[in-house]
Each structure stands twice: as structure tokens, then as C-alpha cells.
Amino acid sequence: MKEANGLTPIFLLSLPRTGSTLLQRILMTHPQVESIGEPWLLLPVVTLLGGPGARARYGHQVASEAVADLVHVMPGGRATFRRLQAEFVTGVYASLLRKPATFFLDKTPRYYYIAEEVAEIFPDARFIVLLRSPLGVVASNIALHGMRGVPVYQEDWIQGSKLLAAAATSLGSRAIVVRFEDLLDDPVAIAGRVWKFLDLTWSSELISQYREQDLRNDRGDPIGPRVYSEVSRDPLTKWKNELADVVRRRVAQHAIAHWDELYLQLGSYSRPELLVQLQGATRRGGHNTRDLVDYVGGQVWRNGVRPLLKGWEAGRWDD
């Protein structure tokens, strides 16, 4: 059964830097699957009725309360409002079609914040939950954004892993769980498994076209398509070099210690084994001073300056 506008949405849920762009490109090779970069469309749409993490200069809390009042007097109430949201979003998806696709893949990692609401708005949607070893996730984040970005991504690693695992469980048969490591080991088998989940016929020859897929914006992984001409297993071990310094190793140890247990179970990752792998990897002696300075600076901004600025904005507008 299709949603409005004849399209069935597919939502690819993951933490940032878990290989979602690679999986997106592979799935786009199917003639029935269309997509675009990272839309982020549903985050503001869903939080019209409020929710954690929603902020704006105009005072989002006040706005969401006003919208809730509107929905309360609307014929059909919340169900009508959600239906209209679905029609709007699928209309946007339909406007982006370049081929007669029956599925539109929305790959926005932080949809894990709103997975429950998305499932409510799109009762016929399919979900793909992509998991990756914490060692690979931490290393990939640091490689792209440096140590200054660690405080931002720690919320993904700790809170995000918990919400993602909860979504994978609550969605039941509407979701398929995929491991990044398995995708690299056998991309044909994993793509076939996902396409079968979507009730699509497929052939292994499609995979070879994944690098040709045009995402039409720069949102997503900027590294993989430039570095690799084909699906490579290199990312499975690159973390060893990225986490060789003392400060980075301690950041990884902290992340692993606080990673959600259900996430680890769903991905067949063992917390003790991950720590053993980290300890057994090649080390570089001493501290990287730049890493330490960047990490401290990121913590000061994330946990000190930024909350003060947000509090000031809230005081100006939420009244």
C-alpha cells in the first residue's frame, strides 16, 4: 500500500558516519528507488507539535503550543494533522523524482530523534536501521571533524545509539537492521536483502552503478566517493590508525563504555571485545597537543558558551 502521491517512503536511520551514504547510493541503483542527499525535511515538520531538541529564534516551545491548540480544534484532530503532514512531505518527495520510482529514500541520520513520530505519520513506510561498530563510528567522526567536534558527536554516540536501538526494536517487521561491516563484506547480498525486504526484484549488476548516483547536493559522506572506486573493506581497519593517539583512545574508551547495550546486541558487538581491540591496536607515544586543545575547546563551547547563548535566546523569545 502506497502513501499519498503514490510513493512509499523508506527511511534510513543511522548515527552520523556509519556508512549511510554508501548504502543510499547502492539502493538508488534500483529503478524503483529515488533519493536525494540528506533532506532533513521531517525534523522541523514533525516538531511542529513540540519535541526534544527543537529550537528557533521565534520561540519554538510557544509556537508548538499554539499549533497544538490549532490541532485540538481541527476536525479529526491529531490524525487529520498527521495526514496533512504526510501529504505535504510526500508531495515534496514526488517533486524530486527523476524516474518513475515507487519508493523515495529519505536518508537523514538524526531522524532517530523522531522515529516514533515518523512511523505514526507514515504507517506504510519502510525503515532501514544501519549499525556500525563504535570504533569505526568514533574514528570516522574524528577523521572528518577533528577533536573539536567530539562533544557534539558524543550525544549521537550515547543518546543516539539508545534511540536508534529503541526504534529498531519498536518498529518490528517494518524495519530491517543492516550492519555496515556486512555491507562492506558482501554489498550484493546486503543490497539484495534490503530490496527483498522492499518486495523489489533485483539483479547483482545494479551494484556496479552506485558511484554514478547523483545525490544533487553535498550532504552526506564527502570522502568515500572520492577515495574509493568500488566498495572497499579498508574502512573496517582504518580506525586503528585514527585512534592511535592517547587522547583519541581515551575518547573512544569513554564512548564504548557509554554506548547503548541494546545497540551493541543488535549489531553483535561485544563491549569487552571492542575495548580489547582498542587496547591491542598500535599506539603512538605521548599526547597530541592539538587534539587536547581542540577537545577542551569543543567541550567549553558545547557545554559552556553554547548553552548560555541558547538560554539568552530563549529568554528573549519564549515569553
N, C-alpha and C positions, 0 to 999 in steps of 0.2 A: 504493500500500500504506500502510495506516494504522499508527500506533504503538498502544501499549496504550490501552484505553478508547475506541478508535475515533476518536481525534483525531490529526491530523498537526501537529506544532509548526512554526511559522515563527519564525525568529529574525532580528530586525532588528538588525544590528551597525552601530555607528557610533561616532564620537567624540561627547562631550557638545557640545551647542549646534550641531548640524548639521542641524536640521530634522526629527529623527526623530519628534517628537510630531505634527507636521503629517502626515507620511506615514502614521503609525499611525492617526490619525483618518480619513484618506481611505480606507485599506484596510478599516477597521472598518465602512464603509458597506455593504460586501457582506454579504449574509445568511449566507454561509458562513464568515465570519471573525469571531472573537471575540477580545477582548483586555482588558487592564486596565493602567492606569498604567505603572509600571516595577516588575516583580516582584522583581528581584534574587535570585530564588529559587535559581538554579543556581550562583551564586558559592559559597555555603557548601556546597552539596551536592557539587559537583564537587571542591572542595578537601578533601573528607574523606580523600582519598588523598594530600594534600600539594599543593604548588604555590607559585609565587611570589606574594607579597603577602598570604598568609593569616596572620592574627594573632588571638590571643584571650588573655584573662587566664589561662585554664587551661593555656596552652602548646600551641599548635596543632601544632607540629612533633612533639611527643611523642604527641599524640592521633592524628595521621595515621600515624605509625609503628605505633601499636597497631592501628589499623583495617587497615593493610596486612598485619599479621600475621594478623588475623582472616580477611581475604580469601584469604590464602595457603592456609589450611586449609579454606576453603569449597569444597564440591563445585562444580566448574565455575570456581572461582577468579574472576578479574577479570571474565570475560564474564558470570557469574551476578550479580556485584555491580552491574555496569553495567546489566543488565537490570532488576534490582530498583530501581535509582535511576530508571530511565526510567518504571517503573510508578508509583512514588511521585509523580514530577513531573507526569506526565500525569493522574494522579488528582487532583492539586491543580488543574490546568487544567480538568478536567472539572467540578469542583465550582463553578467560576466561570462556567459557561455560563449565558447568559440566553436563548439561541436555539439551534436545532438546527444549530450550526455544525460543519463538518468540519475547520476549521483553528483553532488557537489561536496568536495572535501574541504572542510574548514580546519586548518592546522594552526592553532593558536595555543602555545604551551600553557599559558596561565588560565586557560579555561577550567583547570582543576578547581579554581575558586568557586565556579558557578555550575559545576557538572550536574548537580541535582536540579537546578532550575532549568538548565538546557534540556535535560531529559523530560521535564514537565512540559516545556513549550513545544518540543518536537517528539511526540510519543512514538513516531515510526522511525526516528533517526537511528543510525548505527554508530557505534563507538569503537575506536581502536585505542587501547591503552598501551603506550610504549614505555618499557622499562630499560634501564641501563645500570650497570654496576656503579656504585657510588664512587669508586676510584676513577673511573672514566669520566663521570659527570664533573667531579671536583676539578680534575686535571684540565678538562676541556674548557670549563669556565675561566680558570686562571690563565690558560693559554690565550684566550681571546680578550679578556678584560683586565688581566693583571690582578694583583692582590688588593688593589683599591676597591674592586668590585665584589670581593668576598662577602662583606657584611650584607650586601643586597641579596646575593645568592644563598646565603645561609637560611633565609626564610624559605626559599624553594626547597633546599635540602631537608630541612626539618619539618616545617609546616606543610610544604608542598607534597613531600613524599607521603605524609599521612593522609592528606585529602585525596591524592591520586589513588592510593591503595583502597581507600574507602569507596571511591567512585567505581573502581574496577569490581569491587565486591557487590555493591548495591545495584549496579546495572545488570548483573546476571547475564542472561542469554543475549542481551542487547549489545554486549561488549565482547571483544576478543583481546586477549593480552598477548603482546609480542615483546620479545627481548631483542635489544639492539645487537647483542652478541650473536644470536641465532640468525639475524638478518645478514650480518657480515659473513657468517659461515656458509649460508646457503640462501642467497636472496631469491632465487627462483622458487624454492619450496615455501619460503615465508610469504612472498607475494601471492603465490597460488593459494596458500591457506587463507589469506585475507580476502582475495577475490571469491573464493568458495564461500566464505562467510557472508559475502555480499550477494551470493547467488549469481555470480557472473561467470561466464565461460571465458577461458583464457588460454594463452599459449606461452611457452617459455621464451619465444623470440621477442616478446614485448619488452623484456627487461633491458635489452641492449639499447633501447631508445631513451633511457632515463636521463642521460645528460642533455638531451635535446629539448627537454621540457622547459618551457618559458614560464617562470613564476610571475613575470610582469612587474615586480618590484624588488627591492633589495632586502626585504625582511626574510630572515631565515639564516641558514648557515652560509657565511661568506667565504669559508675556507675550503670545504670539501670539494666542490665542483672545480676549483682552480688547481687543487693538488692532485686529485685522482682522476684518471681517465676511465676507470672502471671501479666496481665495488671492491674495496680492499680490506683486508684484515688488519692492516697496520694500526688503526686506532685501538685495537684490543690491547696493545702493549705500549703505546706512546705515553701512557700515564706514568710509566716508570721513570722516564727522563724528566717529565714535567714536575713530578713530586719528589725529586731527589734532594732538594734543599731542606734544611731543618725547619724553617718557618712554614713552608708549604706542607711538609709532612705532618706537622702538628695541627695545621688547619684540617687536613684530611682525616687525621685521627679523631678530632672533635666531631667532624661531620659524620663519620661512620658510627661513632658512639651514640649519636642522637638520631640517626636515620630511622624511619618508621619500621617496626618489626614486620608488620604485615606486608609492606612493600618488599622487604627482603625475602619473605617467604614466597610471595607471588613470583618473584624473579629467580628463585632458587639461589639466592646469595646468602652466604653464611657470614655473619658479623665477625666471629673469631677468625675465620679463614681470610677475610678481607684484611684484617689487622695483621695477620701473619704475612700475607703477600706484601703489604706495605713495609713491614719491618725487614723483609727479606730482599727488597729491591736495592739496587745500587745507590749508595749515598755519596753526596758531595759534602765535604767537611765545611764547618763554620756556618755563619749566618749570612744571608744575602741582605745587606743593609737596606737596599732599595725596597725589597719585599717587606721588610719590617716597617719601614717608614710608610709605605703605601697602605699596608694593612691597618696600622694605627690611625692614619689619616682617614681611611674609609670608615673606621669604627666611630671616630669623632663626628664625621659628617652624618652617618646613618643614625646614630643613637644620641647625638647631642644637638648639632646645629639644625638638622632637618626637622626633628620633632618640634623644636622651638618655632621654626618658620611656619610649620603646619598649624601649630597652636595659635600663632598670631593671625594667620589667615582665617582659622575657624572662628576666632573671636571677632574678626571684622565682619564676617558674612553670615554665620549661623546665629542669627537673632531675629 
